[in-house]
Amino acid sequence: MIFNLLVQGLQMMLVVAIAPLLVGVIHKMRARLLRKQGAPLLQPYRDLLRLMKKEVVLAHNASWLFRAVPYMVFAATWVAAALIPTFATGLQFSWSADLIAIVALLGSARFFMALAGMDVGTSFGGIGSSREMMIAALAEPAMMLTVFSLALLAGSTQLSTVTHYLAGSNVGLRVSLGMALVALVIVALAENARIPVDNPSTHLELTMVHEAMVLEYSGRHLAMIELASALKLVLYLSLIVSLFIPFGVAGPGDTIAAHLLAVVYYLIKMLGGALALATFEVSIAKMRVFRIPDLLGAALMLSLLGTLLLFVSRSL
């Protein structure tokens, strides 16, 4: 009981601790691929500390919702990221680590973020919120169909059960799993405002989505939003590696050494995911805003085809 609580607490602290470092690795890798020096790996930590020390500047017509949303978004994203079995399954709160619950937590965070973007009444906030809802209208169904395809295969929507099943040797290579993986990667790029959907390093009013909603934030509020964005990136990378690269995950009855080795495996997989993301972003250009529904529509169709293939294969 106490050991499970300690491991659960370690997982909750680990996702928060590595979130800024993961962003730093991506920025450093992108800079090196472009033959630039790049900022230090620990620069995101320094930026968060600098923002925490700055004074908060609020608009005169900002409501209480505008001030509360950064903490609500951070809390919802942290809970969702902490529920994913990053390096161990069967933890203390594994019973609540449901894929549908994680989708609901992310949807609620997006909803309040869009409300905060429109709260002050600026044109940029309205544009960002409308684009965010457009992306969500296509990304969430694709995410849900991916969840259903994995649940049909494992017989449960609980993440620990799905990870334990996919880690078994009897799964093999499946076309439906490949389609679900591609769909989840596209959804992850859209949800995290990464290239080709959005460019997080620019502030062009014609193209920005996430940045348009947070332009009015400053100080500790902006720090909470930036940390929540980094946590969301960790969440999706953890979800991908736990579902589709589940080797090295510790079980509920394993020893302390096995859990520590699982942490090392998890960090290596996250580093590989960050390097792959940086390489992909350098190799591709950003899409036009009105082409984004085509990309998300492809993710929706892939997840739907994966679910249909599972239905057909089970009926044979």
Residue pairs with C-beta under 8 A, 6 or more apart in sequence:
1 92
3 256
4 90
4 91
4 92
4 252
5 92
7 88
7 91
7 92
7 259
8 82
8 91
8 92
8 93
10 263
11 82
11 86
11 87
11 88
11 91
12 78
12 82
14 86
14 87
14 263
15 78
15 81
15 82
15 84
15 86
15 231
15 234
15 235
15 238
16 78
16 227
16 231
18 234
18 267
18 270
19 227
19 230
19 231
19 233
19 234
20 42
20 44
20 45
20 48
20 227
20 230
21 41
21 42
21 44
21 45
22 230
22 233
22 234
22 237
22 270
22 274
23 44
23 230
23 233
24 39
24 40
24 41
24 42
24 43
24 44
24 45
25 41
25 271
25 274
25 275
25 278
26 274
26 277
26 278
26 281
27 38
27 39
27 43
27 44
27 278
28 38
28 39
28 40
28 41
29 274
29 275
29 278
29 279
30 38
30 278
30 281
30 282
31 37
31 38
31 39
32 38
33 278
33 279
33 282
34 282
44 226
44 230
47 226
48 223
48 226
48 227
51 218
51 219
51 220
51 222
51 223
51 226
52 219
52 220
52 223
54 218
54 219
54 220
55 218
55 219
56 218
56 219
56 220
56 221
57 218
57 219
58 66
58 67
59 66
59 120
59 216
61 120
61 121
62 119
62 120
62 216
63 119
65 112
65 115
65 116
65 119
66 116
66 119
66 120
66 216
67 221
69 112
69 113
69 115
69 116
70 116
70 217
70 220
70 221
70 222
70 224
70 225
70 228
71 224
72 109
72 112
73 109
73 112
73 113
73 224
73 225
73 228
74 224
74 225
74 227
74 228
74 231
76 105
76 106
76 108
76 109
77 105
77 106
77 109
77 228
77 231
77 232
77 235
78 228
78 231
79 105
80 101
80 102
80 105
80 106
80 109
80 235
81 231
81 232
81 234
81 235
81 238
82 93
83 93
83 96
83 97
83 98
83 101
83 102
83 159
84 97
84 102
84 159
84 235
84 238
84 239
84 242
85 91
85 94
85 97
85 159
85 160
85 163
85 242
85 249
86 238
86 242
86 266
87 248
87 249
87 250
87 259
87 262
87 263
87 265
87 266
88 249
88 250
88 251
88 252
88 254
88 259
88 262
89 160
89 163
89 164
89 249
89 250
89 251
89 252
90 160
90 164
90 251
90 252
91 97
91 160
91 252
94 158
94 159
94 160
95 158
97 158
97 159
97 160
98 157
98 158
98 159
99 147
99 150
99 151
99 157
99 158
99 159
99 162
100 144
100 147
100 157
102 159
102 235
102 239
103 140
103 143
103 144
103 147
106 191
106 232
106 235
107 136
107 140
109 228
110 132
110 136
113 132
113 213
113 225
114 129
114 132
114 133
114 213
115 129
116 125
116 213
117 125
117 126
117 128
117 129
117 132
117 212
117 213
117 214
118 125
118 126
118 129
119 125
120 216
122 215
122 216
124 205
124 208
124 212
124 215
125 212
125 213
125 215
125 216
127 205
127 212
128 208
128 209
128 210
128 211
128 212
128 213
128 214
128 215
129 212
129 213
131 209
131 212
131 289
132 209
132 210
132 213
134 292
134 293
135 190
135 191
135 197
135 209
135 292
135 296
138 190
138 293
138 296
138 297
138 299
138 300
139 187
139 190
139 191
139 296
139 299
141 300
142 183
142 186
142 187
142 296
142 299
142 300
142 302
142 303
143 184
143 187
143 303
145 183
145 300
145 303
145 304
145 306
145 307
146 180
146 183
146 184
146 187
146 303
146 306
147 157
148 307
149 176
149 177
149 179
149 180
149 303
149 306
149 307
149 310
150 157
150 162
150 166
150 180
150 243
151 157
151 162
152 307
152 310
152 311
152 314
153 162
153 165
153 166
153 171
153 174
153 176
153 177
153 310
154 161
154 162
154 165
154 166
155 161
155 165
156 162
156 165
159 242
159 243
162 243
163 242
163 243
163 246
163 249
164 251
165 171
166 243
166 244
166 246
167 246
167 247
167 249
171 177
175 306
175 309
176 305
176 306
176 307
176 309
176 310
176 313
177 244
177 306
178 306
179 302
179 303
179 305
179 306
179 309
180 302
180 303
180 306
181 240
181 244
182 299
182 302
183 299
183 300
183 302
183 303
183 306
184 236
184 239
184 240
184 243
184 244
185 240
186 295
186 296
186 298
186 299
186 302
187 236
187 296
187 299
188 194
188 236
188 237
188 239
188 240
189 195
189 196
189 197
190 197
190 292
190 295
190 296
190 299
191 232
191 236
192 229
192 232
192 233
192 236
193 200
193 209
193 210
193 211
193 229
194 200
194 277
194 281
195 280
195 281
195 284
195 285
195 286
196 284
196 285
196 286
196 287
196 295
197 209
197 286
197 287
197 292
197 295
198 207
198 208
198 209
198 210
198 211
198 286
199 207
199 208
199 286
200 210
200 211
200 229
202 208
202 211
203 211
203 215
205 212
206 289
207 286
207 289
210 229
214 222
214 225
217 225
234 270
237 270
237 273
237 274
237 277
238 266
238 270
240 273
241 266
241 269
241 270
241 273
242 249
245 269
247 265
248 261
248 262
248 265
248 266
248 269
249 262
249 265
249 266
250 258
250 259
250 261
250 262
251 258
254 262
287 295
